[in-house]
Amino acid sequence: MAGVSSCLKYSMFFFNFLFWVCGTLILGLAIWVRVSKDGKEIITSGDSSTNPFIAVNILIAVGSIIMVLGFLGCCGAVKESRC
């Protein structure tokens, strides 16, 4: 049973690490689109009647939440916390 527990621990850490990396990528891409001139040109090329930065702000929030949850999941997997 010790081998199964160890395998489960490291697989949980690996998948939480993947979530953390995905959250970091989403957050970084959203901040880049929000700040750069190229990103503003990409966003404002469509319909100009709505505010295009609402979607970018939502992506920043979602990326932050995923990144924090992935980090906390990695900490919980290493410490073998059941919460």
C-alpha positions in Angstrom: 0.0 0.0 0.0 2.9 2.4 0.5 3.7 2.3 -3.2 0.2 3.1 -4.2 0.1 6.0 -1.7 3.3 7.4 -3.0 2.2 7.1 -6.6 -1.1 8.8 -5.8 0.8 11.6 -3.9 3.1 12.3 -6.9 0.3 12.1 -9.5 -1.8 14.6 -7.5 1.2 16.9 -7.2 1.8 16.6 -11.0 -1.8 17.4 -12.0 -1.9 20.3 -9.5 1.4 21.5 -10.9 -0.2 21.4 -14.4 -3.1 23.5 -13.2 -0.7 26.0 -11.7 1.2 26.3 -15.0 -2.0 26.7 -17.0 -3.2 29.4 -14.6 0.1 31.2 -14.9 -0.1 31.0 -18.7 -3.6 32.3 -18.7 -2.7 35.1 -16.3 0.4 36.1 -18.3 -1.3 36.1 -21.6 -4.2 38.2 -20.3 -1.9 40.7 -18.7 0.2 40.9 -22.0 -3.0 41.5 -24.0 -4.1 44.2 -21.5 -0.8 46.0 -21.5 0.7 45.7 -25.0 -0.1 47.8 -28.0 -0.4 44.7 -30.2 -2.9 43.1 -27.9 -5.0 46.3 -27.9 -5.0 46.2 -31.7 -6.1 42.6 -31.7 -8.9 43.2 -29.3 -10.3 46.4 -30.8 -10.3 45.1 -34.4 -13.9 43.7 -33.9 -17.1 45.3 -32.8 -16.3 48.6 -31.0 -19.8 49.0 -29.4 -18.8 46.9 -26.3 -15.8 47.2 -24.0 -13.4 44.5 -25.1 -11.3 44.7 -22.0 -14.1 43.0 -19.9 -13.1 39.6 -21.3 -9.4 40.4 -20.5 -10.3 41.3 -17.0 -12.3 38.1 -16.6 -9.3 36.1 -17.9 -7.0 37.8 -15.4 -9.4 36.9 -12.6 -9.8 33.3 -13.8 -6.0 32.9 -14.3 -5.3 34.2 -10.8 -7.9 31.9 -9.2 -6.6 28.8 -11.1 -3.0 29.7 -10.2 -3.7 30.0 -6.5 -5.8 26.8 -6.4 -3.1 24.9 -8.3 -0.5 26.2 -5.8 -2.6 25.2 -2.8 -3.2 21.8 -4.4 0.5 21.2 -4.7 1.0 22.2 -1.1 -1.8 19.9 0.0 -0.5 17.0 -2.1 3.0 17.3 -0.7 1.8 17.5 2.9 -0.8 14.7 2.2 -3.6 16.9 3.5 -7.1 15.5 3.1 -8.8 18.9 3.0 
